[in-house]
Amino acid sequence: MMTDYRAVPVAFRATAADAVRYKTQSLLWLAAIYLHTVVVLAGLLPLWSLVLSIAVFVVRWMLSTHELLHLRSACEVGP
């Protein structure tokens, strides 16, 4: 395991902008999950579309949150 982070090239280091991007992505994916759920409950889309979209949206949301946890503490990531 690498302990000297100064050896990592600057281009590969995560920045505060990366944390903001991951947080924004995470919130957008979560909003998409809720929005699609509301649209299905309103009867504008069939129920089977929710099954397909949730399979994609939840994975993307979890990946964004996971990456954010590498950059911020858990209490900073919480909803």
C-alpha positions as CSV (number, residue, x, y, z in Angstrom):
1,M,0.0,0.0,0.0
2,M,1.3,3.4,-0.9
3,T,1.8,5.7,2.1
4,D,3.6,8.6,0.4
5,Y,0.9,10.4,-1.4
6,R,3.4,13.0,-2.7
7,A,4.6,10.3,-5.1
8,V,1.2,10.3,-6.9
9,P,1.2,12.6,-9.9
10,V,-0.8,15.7,-9.5
11,A,-3.1,14.7,-12.4
12,F,-4.2,11.6,-10.5
13,R,-5.0,13.3,-7.2
14,A,-8.6,14.0,-6.3
15,T,-9.6,17.6,-5.7
16,A,-12.4,19.4,-4.0
17,A,-14.0,19.8,-7.4
18,D,-14.1,16.0,-7.8
19,A,-15.9,15.8,-4.5
20,V,-18.5,18.4,-5.6
21,R,-18.9,16.6,-8.9
22,Y,-19.5,13.2,-7.2
23,K,-21.9,14.8,-4.7
24,T,-23.8,16.5,-7.6
25,Q,-24.0,13.2,-9.6
26,S,-25.2,11.3,-6.5
27,L,-28.0,13.8,-5.9
28,L,-29.0,13.8,-9.5
29,W,-29.2,10.0,-9.7
30,L,-31.2,10.0,-6.5
31,A,-33.6,12.7,-7.9
32,A,-34.0,10.6,-11.0
33,I,-35.0,7.6,-8.9
34,Y,-37.6,9.6,-7.1
35,L,-38.8,11.3,-10.2
36,H,-39.3,8.1,-12.1
37,T,-41.1,6.6,-9.1
38,V,-43.5,9.6,-9.0
39,V,-44.1,9.4,-12.8
40,V,-44.9,5.7,-12.5
41,L,-47.2,6.3,-9.5
42,A,-49.0,9.0,-11.5
43,G,-49.7,6.4,-14.2
44,L,-47.7,8.2,-16.9
45,L,-45.3,5.3,-17.4
46,P,-45.9,1.5,-16.9
47,L,-44.6,-0.2,-13.8
48,W,-42.2,-2.4,-15.7
49,S,-40.2,0.7,-16.7
50,L,-39.5,1.3,-13.0
51,V,-37.9,-2.1,-12.7
52,L,-35.6,-1.3,-15.7
53,S,-34.7,2.2,-14.6
54,I,-34.1,1.4,-11.0
55,A,-31.7,-1.4,-12.0
56,V,-29.6,1.3,-13.7
57,F,-30.2,4.4,-11.5
58,V,-29.5,2.7,-8.2
59,V,-26.2,1.3,-9.4
60,R,-25.1,4.7,-10.7
61,W,-26.2,6.4,-7.5
62,M,-24.3,3.9,-5.4
63,L,-21.1,4.2,-7.5
64,S,-21.2,8.0,-7.2
65,T,-21.7,7.8,-3.4
66,H,-19.0,5.2,-3.2
67,E,-16.5,7.4,-5.0
68,L,-17.5,10.3,-2.8
69,L,-16.7,8.3,0.3
70,H,-13.2,8.0,-0.9
71,L,-12.9,11.8,-0.8
72,R,-15.0,12.8,2.2
73,S,-15.9,11.3,5.6
74,A,-19.1,9.5,6.1
75,C,-20.7,12.3,8.1
76,E,-20.0,14.7,5.2
77,V,-21.6,12.4,2.7
78,G,-24.8,11.8,4.6
79,P,-28.1,12.9,3.1
